[in-house]
Amino acid sequence: MTETTTSDMGKGLALGLGIITALAAGGTAASAYSSEIGGGGDTMQILSGAFMTVALITSALAVAAVHLYR
């Protein structure tokens, strides 16, 4: 019987981080829309930028996880 030396951790991390990325992208859209409806307040724009930052960082980590745990 042969043993495999590969790990599914990369796929699991990529899936988990991908879900967080999708939620953060939705938060970006929702807060930007809310800002536009509410008259363009700065608070929602800052929140939208924070969501965008989370989305970009987690998507980069998801790509790195696929390559690191190959």
Contacts in CASP RR format, 6 or more apart in sequence:
PFRMAT RR
TARGET T0000
AUTHOR 0000-0000-0000
METHOD contacts of the structure
MODEL  1
MTETTTSDMGKGLALGLGIITALAAGGTAASAYSSEIGGGGDTMQILSGA
FMTVALITSALAVAAVHLYR
6 70 0 8 1.000
7 69 0 8 1.000
9 65 0 8 1.000
9 69 0 8 1.000
10 65 0 8 1.000
10 66 0 8 1.000
10 68 0 8 1.000
10 69 0 8 1.000
10 70 0 8 1.000
11 66 0 8 1.000
11 69 0 8 1.000
12 65 0 8 1.000
13 61 0 8 1.000
13 62 0 8 1.000
13 65 0 8 1.000
13 66 0 8 1.000
13 69 0 8 1.000
14 62 0 8 1.000
14 63 0 8 1.000
14 65 0 8 1.000
14 66 0 8 1.000
16 62 0 8 1.000
17 58 0 8 1.000
17 59 0 8 1.000
17 61 0 8 1.000
17 62 0 8 1.000
17 65 0 8 1.000
18 58 0 8 1.000
18 59 0 8 1.000
18 62 0 8 1.000
20 54 0 8 1.000
20 58 0 8 1.000
21 54 0 8 1.000
21 55 0 8 1.000
21 58 0 8 1.000
21 59 0 8 1.000
21 62 0 8 1.000
24 51 0 8 1.000
24 52 0 8 1.000
24 54 0 8 1.000
24 55 0 8 1.000
24 58 0 8 1.000
25 51 0 8 1.000
25 52 0 8 1.000
25 55 0 8 1.000
26 51 0 8 1.000
27 48 0 8 1.000
27 51 0 8 1.000
28 48 0 8 1.000
28 49 0 8 1.000
28 51 0 8 1.000
28 52 0 8 1.000
28 55 0 8 1.000
31 44 0 8 1.000
31 45 0 8 1.000
31 47 0 8 1.000
31 48 0 8 1.000
31 49 0 8 1.000
31 51 0 8 1.000
32 44 0 8 1.000
32 45 0 8 1.000
32 48 0 8 1.000
34 44 0 8 1.000
35 41 0 8 1.000
35 44 0 8 1.000
35 45 0 8 1.000
35 48 0 8 1.000
38 44 0 8 1.000
END
